[in-house]
Amino acid sequence: MNDPGDNLPKQNYKWPWFVLAAFVLAVVLAVVWMSYAIKHEREQSDFSAPLPSSPAQR
């Protein structure tokens, strides 16, 4: 008829939420880090580019 396990409350696990939060945090940090790295790289390449009106140096 009825199994004794049917009346037990369903377990709510907390660890999947911690894994999901860690994954989302890792993605957000990766996006922020890469945007900073790209900005830094663009600033360096613009700074070291020769001016178009200056003569070539030996």
Rosetta silent file (secondary structure, phi, psi, omega in degrees, C-alpha in Angstrom):
SEQUENCE: MNDPGDNLPKQNYKWPWFVLAAFVLAVVLAVVWMSYAIKHEREQSDFSAPLPSSPAQR
SCORE:     score description
SCORE:     0.000 S_00000001
   1 L     0.000 -104.239  177.582    0.000    0.000    0.000 S_00000001
   2 L   -95.322  133.191  174.606    1.854    3.106    1.201 S_00000001
   3 L   -78.790  147.999  178.231    5.596    2.937    1.549 S_00000001
   4 H   -63.607  -25.106 -178.959    7.042    4.427    4.752 S_00000001
   5 H   -76.031  -12.587 -179.447    9.314    6.620    2.610 S_00000001
   6 H   -69.455  -27.178 -176.328    6.368    8.411    0.982 S_00000001
   7 H   -88.942   -4.654 -179.307    5.647   10.468    4.098 S_00000001
   8 L   -74.342  142.093  176.912    9.213   11.754    4.484 S_00000001
   9 L   -69.903  148.927  179.036    9.767   15.430    3.615 S_00000001
  10 L   -70.937  135.858 -179.384   11.832   16.139    0.513 S_00000001
  11 L   -78.773  135.658  175.364   15.416   17.108    1.306 S_00000001
  12 L  -105.420  108.984 -179.673   16.522   20.546    0.192 S_00000001
  13 L   -82.053  140.411  179.569   20.226   20.468   -0.582 S_00000001
  14 L   -97.769  -22.699 -173.834   22.180   23.692   -0.143 S_00000001
  15 H   -65.656  -31.148  177.083   25.429   22.710   -1.894 S_00000001
  16 H   -62.887  -32.033  178.790   24.082   23.142   -5.472 S_00000001
  17 H   -69.305  -36.110  176.461   23.358   26.783   -4.675 S_00000001
  18 H   -67.125  -39.663  178.080   26.932   27.292   -3.464 S_00000001
  19 H   -64.977  -44.163  178.270   28.270   25.681   -6.652 S_00000001
  20 H   -62.828  -42.620  179.131   26.000   27.869   -8.789 S_00000001
  21 H   -64.534  -39.871  178.163   27.039   31.002   -6.875 S_00000001
  22 H   -65.684  -39.437  178.881   30.732   30.135   -7.268 S_00000001
  23 H   -65.701  -45.349  179.573   30.284   29.567  -11.005 S_00000001
  24 H   -63.770  -41.426  177.991   28.426   32.857  -11.500 S_00000001
  25 H   -62.963  -40.445  178.630   31.050   34.704   -9.460 S_00000001
  26 H   -64.017  -40.788  178.696   33.833   33.149  -11.533 S_00000001
  27 H   -65.403  -43.767 -179.952   32.154   34.217  -14.783 S_00000001
  28 H   -63.813  -44.515  179.026   31.629   37.777  -13.526 S_00000001
  29 H   -64.717  -36.977  178.406   35.228   38.056  -12.316 S_00000001
  30 H   -65.179  -41.086  179.226   36.531   36.680  -15.633 S_00000001
  31 H   -65.379  -44.652  179.633   34.519   39.262  -17.593 S_00000001
  32 H   -64.313  -43.275 -179.021   35.720   42.117  -15.369 S_00000001
  33 H   -64.625  -43.467 -179.384   39.329   40.912  -15.509 S_00000001
  34 H   -68.498  -36.694  177.770   39.309   40.512  -19.293 S_00000001
  35 H   -65.616  -38.411  176.618   37.708   43.937  -19.833 S_00000001
  36 H   -66.500  -41.204 -179.820   40.403   45.501  -17.656 S_00000001
  37 H   -65.501  -39.730  178.388   43.141   43.594  -19.515 S_00000001
  38 H   -66.217  -42.320  178.714   41.770   44.674  -22.904 S_00000001
  39 H   -62.507  -42.984  179.725   41.555   48.297  -21.762 S_00000001
  40 H   -64.459  -41.226  179.669   45.109   48.148  -20.424 S_00000001
  41 H   -65.859  -40.126  178.247   46.384   46.578  -23.671 S_00000001
  42 H   -65.014  -39.685  178.592   44.673   49.230  -25.796 S_00000001
  43 H   -64.706  -39.468  178.896   46.193   52.004  -23.685 S_00000001
  44 H   -68.036  -41.190 -177.946   49.661   50.503  -24.082 S_00000001
  45 H   -70.837  -34.255  177.286   49.350   50.035  -27.830 S_00000001
  46 H   -70.382  -35.136 -177.890   48.050   53.593  -28.322 S_00000001
  47 H   -71.025  -38.368 -175.281   50.843   55.029  -26.187 S_00000001
  48 H   -88.752   -2.343  179.809   53.668   53.230  -27.981 S_00000001
  49 L   -72.159  138.161  178.276   52.383   53.911  -31.506 S_00000001
  50 L   -71.170  149.232  177.935   54.548   56.390  -33.444 S_00000001
  51 L   -72.694  140.700 -177.094   53.018   59.711  -34.338 S_00000001
  52 L   -69.643  -25.539 -178.144   52.150   59.954  -38.034 S_00000001
  53 L   -89.811   -9.976 -178.252   53.642   63.456  -38.432 S_00000001
  54 L   -84.147  144.386  177.998   57.007   62.685  -36.774 S_00000001
  55 L   -71.939  156.982  179.827   59.983   61.661  -38.957 S_00000001
  56 L   -69.189  136.464 -179.728   61.398   58.169  -38.603 S_00000001
  57 L   -98.247  149.246 -179.755   64.210   57.931  -36.061 S_00000001
  58 L   -91.909    0.000    0.000   67.384   55.930  -36.570 S_00000001
